[in-house]
Amino acid sequence: MAKWTPKHEAPEPLEGPVVATITGGTILWFVLFLVQLPFYGWFDDRDLTWWVWTCLAGAGLGLIGIWYVRKRDAALKRHAAATSASASASAATGEAPEERPAP
């Protein structure tokens, strides 16, 4: 069996309102949990209580996701600020800017 090798380079990752997206999804999971909670007896009679607990688990994991993407967003902003500060400092002194790999 031959090893598969890609024929094209991978595209750049899409950046967007990640924090807002994760926050919205977390709120949606929690609202679904609250909507299903009054019908817990109906779910229990049909052995479908996992639907209720899946929504609560989605909300809990969403809270972890919000924490993660907020930290990531802050790190990206710190890196961009440090890069622009070093570029402006090197431009003021006439030196070539130091290139650092992206995080």
GUVEX-813806 format. One record per residue: x, y, z of N, C-alpha, C, O, CB in turn; residue number from 0; residue in one letter. Coordinates in steps of 0.001 Angstrom, whole numbers. Glycine has a CB too. Layout:
<nodes>
NODE    n_east   n_north      n_up   ca_east   ca_north     ca_up    c_east   c_north      c_up    o_east   o_north      o_up   cb_east   cb_north     cb_up     i   aa
NODE         X         Y         Z         X          Y         Z         X         Y         Z         X         Y         Z         X          Y         Z   NUM    a
...
</nodes>
This chain:
<nodes>
NODE    n_east   n_north      n_up   ca_east   ca_north     ca_up    c_east   c_north      c_up    o_east   o_north      o_up   cb_east   cb_north     cb_up     i   aa
NODE       850     -1165         0         0          0         0       903      1238         0      1796      1366       837      -971         -7      1227     0    m
NODE       663      2124      -928      1484       3327     -1062      1041      4389       -65      -132      4494       292      1408       3879     -2496     1    a
NODE      2014      5165       365      1708       6243      1293      1060      7389       522      1520      7765      -556      2988       6724      2033     2    k
NODE        -9      7937      1085      -715       9038       443        29     10337       695       395     10649      1828     -2167       9136       954     3    w
NODE       245     11083      -363       875      12399      -223       -54     13440      -819      -640     13216     -1878      2278      12441      -916     4    t
NODE      -194     14569      -154     -1099      15599      -663      -554     16208     -1956       656     16335     -2139     -1312      16697       394     5    p
NODE     -1477     16581     -2845     -1092      17182     -4112     -1084     18701     -4051      -488     19357     -4905     -2020      16722     -5202     6    k
NODE     -1739     19255     -3052     -1835      20707     -2898     -1455     21085     -1475     -1542     20272      -555     -3264      21215     -3238     7    h
NODE     -1038     22320     -1312      -774      22804        39     -2092     23018       766     -3119     23305       151        53      24112         9     8    e
NODE     -2044     22875      2069     -3241      23098      2880     -3578     24590      2869     -2676     25426      2928     -3032      22586      4344     9    a
NODE     -4861     24929      2793     -5233      26343      2802     -4994     26958      4175     -4891     26255      5180     -6702      26515      2395    10    p
NODE     -4908     28274      4194     -4765      28993      5462     -6022     28784      6298     -7119     28710      5746     -4511      30513      5220    11    e
NODE     -5883     28686      7617     -7073      28520      8453     -7946     29774      8420     -7443     30895      8341     -6669      28197      9899    12    p
NODE     -9239     29567      8481    -10174      30683      8478    -10205     31318      9864    -10320     30622     10873    -11590      30219      8053    13    l
NODE    -10106     32607      9903    -10230      33336     11162    -11528     34133     11101    -11840     34756     10086     -8987      34277     11415    14    e
NODE    -12249     34106     12155    -13503      34837     12209    -13835     35152     13652    -12958     35129     14515    -14639      34039     11549    15    g
NODE    -15085     35444     13914    -15496      35756     15293    -15618     34474     16111    -16725     34038     16430    -16842      36530     15304    16    p
NODE    -14480     33872     16447    -14470      32568     17110    -15089     32644     18498    -15873     31772     18872    -13045      32034     17206    17    v
NODE    -14748     33666     19260    -15278      33786     20622    -16803     33916     20584    -17504     33281     21372    -14648      35005     21349    18    v
NODE    -17301     34729     19681    -18759      34907     19570    -19440     33618     19119    -20530     33298     19593    -19090      36044     18586    19    a
NODE    -18816     32883     18218    -19398      31638     17735    -19487     30602     18847    -20520     29955     19016    -18583      31089     16574    20    t
NODE    -18414     30444     19600    -18404      29463     20687    -19370     29880     21791    -20059     29036     22365    -16981      29298     21258    21    i
NODE    -19424     31172     22090    -20357      31668     23108    -21800     31426     22674    -22622     30979     23474    -20126      33174     23373    22    t
NODE    -22106     31713     21430    -23462      31476     20915    -23843     30010     20962    -24970     29673     21326    -23580      31981     19491    23    g
NODE    -22918     29135     20600    -23189      27705     20661    -23407     27218     22082    -24269     26373     22324    -22058      26939     20032    24    g
NODE    -22641     27739     23015    -22792      27359     24422    -24153     27800     24950    -24835     27046     25644    -21665      27974     25276    25    t
NODE    -24536     29017     24616    -25854      29510     25036    -26960     28648     24441    -27942     28336     25115    -26044      30983     24615    26    i
NODE    -26800     28267     23187    -27800      27426     22527    -27931     26072     23231    -29048     25611     23467    -27431      27220     21047    27    l
NODE    -26815     25434     23567    -26868      24159     24279    -27568     24316     25627    -28368     23462     26010    -25453      23598     24480    28    w
NODE    -27276     25400     26351    -27889      25596     27660    -29389     25873     27536    -30179     25394     28350    -27201      26747     28397    29    f
NODE    -29776     26637     26531    -31208      26899     26308    -31929     25596     25963    -33034     25355     26447    -31409      27947     25170    30    v
NODE    -31314     24760     25135    -31933      23468     24818    -32087     22607     26069    -33085     21903     26224    -31101      22720     23767    31    l
NODE    -31097     22665     26958    -31221      21937     28226    -32405     22453     29036    -33197     21664     29551    -29926      22059     29047    32    f
NODE    -32529     23776     29152    -33623      24362     29928    -34986     24075     29312    -35963     23883     30036    -33428      25859     30053    33    l
NODE    -35061     24044     27992    -36331      23763     27315    -36753     22319     27561    -37943     22045     27718    -36215      24036     25796    34    v
NODE    -35809     21403     27596    -36145      19988     27776    -36385     19608     29232    -37014     18586     29508    -35045      19130     27215    35    q
NODE    -35900     20406     30151    -36002      20064     31571    -37441     19863     32055    -37678     18919     32808    -35352      21139     32390    36    l
NODE    -38417     20696     31667    -39790      20440     32130    -40373     19126     31615    -41333     18611     32190    -40688      21575     31707    37    p
NODE    -39810     18582     30547    -40314      17338     29958    -39473     16130     30358    -39472     15110     29670    -40350      17457     28442    38    f
NODE    -38756     16253     31475    -37860      15178     31898    -38616     13859     32092    -38103     12796     31742    -37147      15569     33197    39    y
NODE    -39815     13921     32639    -40615      12701     32845    -40928     12015     31532    -40863     10789     31444    -41917      13030     33574    40    g
NODE    -41265     12783     30510    -41553      12221     29188    -40312     11525     28637    -40399     10418     28106    -42032      13326     28211    41    w
NODE    -39151     12181     28765    -37908      11571     28290    -37579     10308     29097    -37091      9320     28547    -36743      12583     28382    42    f
NODE    -37853     10353     30411    -37553       9214     31274    -38436      8018     30933    -37965      6881     30944    -37731       9599     32743    43    d
NODE    -39715      8262     30630    -40633       7179     30256    -40174      6467     28994    -40391      5263     28858    -42044       7723     30057    44    d
NODE    -39563      7164     28091    -39134       6600     26803    -37645      6240     26780    -37095      5901     25733    -39432       7586     25684    45    r
NODE    -37003      6319     27953    -35575       6011     28080    -34725      6884     27145    -33808      6402     26480    -35326       4523     27779    46    d
NODE    -35057      8177     27113    -34336       9138     26273    -33730     10278     27093    -33519     11372     26570    -35270       9708     25213    47    l
NODE    -33456     10031     28355    -32907      11110     29189    -31525     11555     28725    -31058     12624     29116    -32835      10663     30639    48    t
NODE    -30870     10750     27900    -29556      11145     27401    -29646     12418     26567    -28658     13143     26447    -28939      10016     26574    49    w
NODE    -30817     12705     25985    -30974      13953     25227    -30781     15157     26150    -30096     16117     25796    -32371      14011     24547    50    w
NODE    -31387     15097     27328    -31296      16198     28288    -29855     16367     28750    -29336     17483     28785    -32224      15949     29499    51    v
NODE    -29213     15262     29104    -27853      15329     29638    -26833     15659     28551    -25769     16200     28850    -27487      14010     30309    52    w
NODE    -27141     15343     27304    -26250      15740     26204    -26227     17256     26060    -25176     17846     25811    -26694      15085     24875    53    t
NODE    -27388     17881     26217    -27444      19342     26133    -26667     19985     27283    -25977     20986     27086    -28907      19823     26146    54    c
NODE    -26778     19417     28470    -26026      19963     29603    -24520     19757     29402    -23722     20636     29728    -26485      19302     30923    55    l
NODE    -24139     18603     28870    -22719      18354     28596    -22202     19315     27524    -21073     19798     27615    -22500      16887     28150    56    a
NODE    -23024     19592     26512    -22630      20554     25485    -22414     21934     26061    -21484     22634     25660    -23672      20616     24393    57    g
NODE    -23262     22338     27000    -23097      23640     27650    -21837     23658     28503    -21102     24646     28504    -24325      23976     28511    58    a
NODE    -21583     22579     29225    -20380      22516     30061    -19108     22534     29231    -18158     23244     29563    -20406      21268     30925    59    g
NODE    -19083     21762     28161    -17911      21764     27282    -17768     23106     26563    -16658     23542     26257    -18009      20621     26255    60    l
NODE    -18894     23747     26301    -18849      25079     25702    -18186     26093     26615    -17477     26983     26145    -20244      25543     25356    61    g
NODE    -18410     25968     27929    -17732      26869     28874    -16216     26690     28813    -15462     27662     28879    -18232      26617     30311    62    l
NODE    -15783     25443     28686    -14350      25190     28516    -13877     25797     27195    -12795     26379     27125    -14046      23662     28558    63    i
NODE    -14683     25659     26163    -14336      26225     24864    -14242     27739     24890    -13355     28314     24259    -15343      25804     23837    64    g
NODE    -15140     28390     25608    -15088      29852     25729    -13789     30264     26411    -13115     31191     25962    -16313      30389     26523    65    i
NODE    -13441     29579     27492    -12191      29880     28187    -11005     29732     27236    -10121     30588     27197    -12016      28957     29413    66    w
NODE    -10992     28638     26470     -9881      28356     25570     -9755     29401     24470     -8661     29915     24235    -10046      26985     24956    67    y
NODE    -10857     29727     23788    -10759      30657     22655    -10493     32082     23119     -9888     32858     22379    -12040      30617     21824    68    v
NODE    -10928     32452     24328    -10588      33780     24836     -9097     33885     25112     -8481     34907     24808    -11384      34090     26107    69    r
NODE     -8506     32833     25690     -7057      32822     25922     -6306     32853     24595     -5310     33564     24465     -6644      31578     26740    70    k
NODE     -6773     32091     23611     -6131      32055     22296     -6214     33414     21621     -5227     33888     21058     -6778      30983     21407    71    r
NODE     -7366     34037     21672     -7549      35352     21067     -6632     36387     21720     -6041     37219     21032     -9014      35794     21183    72    d
NODE     -6515     36333     23043     -5629      37264     23750     -4170     37028     23365     -3411     37984     23206     -5803      37120     25274    73    a
NODE     -3771     35763     23213     -2392      35450     22822     -2106     35938     21405     -1018     36447     21134     -2132      33936     22923    74    a
NODE     -3070     35787     20502     -2887      36269     19134     -2755     37789     19099     -1945     38330     18347     -4056      35822     18251    75    l
NODE     -3555     38473     19915     -3467      39934     19962     -2143     40397     20571     -1555     41372     20104     -4639      40509     20763    76    k
NODE     -1670     39701     21614      -365      40034     22193       752     39835     21180      1668     40652     21090       -99      39184     23436    77    r
NODE       676     38753     20420      1702      38479     19411      1681     39540     18315      2736     39999     17878      1497      37082     18800    78    h
NODE       492     39933     17870       388      40966     16835       919     42294     17344      1587     43016     16604     -1064      41124     16372    79    a
NODE       632     42630     18601      1125      43883     19179      2647     43847     19305      3314     44841     19017       478      44137     20560    80    a
NODE      3198     42717     19731      4651      42603     19873      5330     42668     18508      6396     43269     18375      5023      41291     20590    81    a
NODE      4732     42063     17510      5298      42085     16160      5285     43492     15586      6269     43934     14993      4525      41137     15240    82    t
NODE      4171     44198     15761      4106      45559     15232      5020     46501     16010      5580     47434     15434      2668      46076     15272    83    s
NODE      5177     46267     17311      6066      47103     18111      7525     46887     17701      8296     47842     17606      5883      46802     19610    84    a
NODE      7896     45631     17460      9279      45371     17048      9526     45883     15635     10631     46327     15325      9595      43866     17129    85    s
NODE      8510     45828     14772      8663      46340     13407      8805     47860     13417      9616     48413     12675      7462      45923     12533    86    a
NODE      8021     48534     14252      8120      49998     14300      9429     50439     14967      9999     51462     14589      6912      50592     15058    87    s
NODE      9904     49677     15951     11172      50008     16604     12340     49803     15649     13280     50599     15637     11366      49159     17868    88    a
NODE     12288     48746     14854     13372      48504     13910     13323     49498     12755     14365     49842     12197     13305      47072     13378    89    s
NODE     12139     49962     12391     12024      50967     11336     12589     52304     11814     13164     53060     11030     10551      51130     10899    90    a
NODE     12421     52587     13096     12933      53837     13647     14458     53833     13709     15093     54876     13551     12354      54078     15040    91    a
NODE     15044     52656     13938     16504      52568     14018     17137     52244     12677     18357     52327     12542     16908      51523     15032    92    t
NODE     16340     51876     11682     16859      51577     10349     17327     50150     10193     17964     49833      9188     17981      52495     10027    93    g
NODE     17040     49268     11143     17434      47872     11061     16345     47066     10383     15189     47484     10312     17735      47308     12451    94    e
NODE     16735     45904      9887     15758      44991      9302     14961     44352     10437     15543     43985     11458     16456      43899      8417    95    a
NODE     13649     44210     10283     12852      43627     11364     13204     42156     11570     13469     41419     10620     11353      43773     11065    96    p
NODE     13199     41759     12827     13478      40356     13169     12228     39542     12892     11135     39907     13326     13924      40204     14666    97    e
NODE     12383     38444     12174     11236      37615     11851     11126     36495     12877     12090     35787     13171     11350      37043     10418    98    e
NODE      9919     36363     13408      9636      35297     14357      8545     34421     13781      7662     34914     13080      9224      35863     15741    99    r
NODE      8592     33124     14067      7518      32259     13568      6201     32567     14265      6179     32970     15428      7882      30782     13766   100    p
NODE      5119     32376     13548      3799      32609     14114      3502     31544     15167      3982     30416     15054      2716      32605     13006   101    a
NODE      2716     31889     16193      2407      30900     17249      1495     29824     16760      1142     28922     17520      1780      31570     18445   102    p
</nodes>
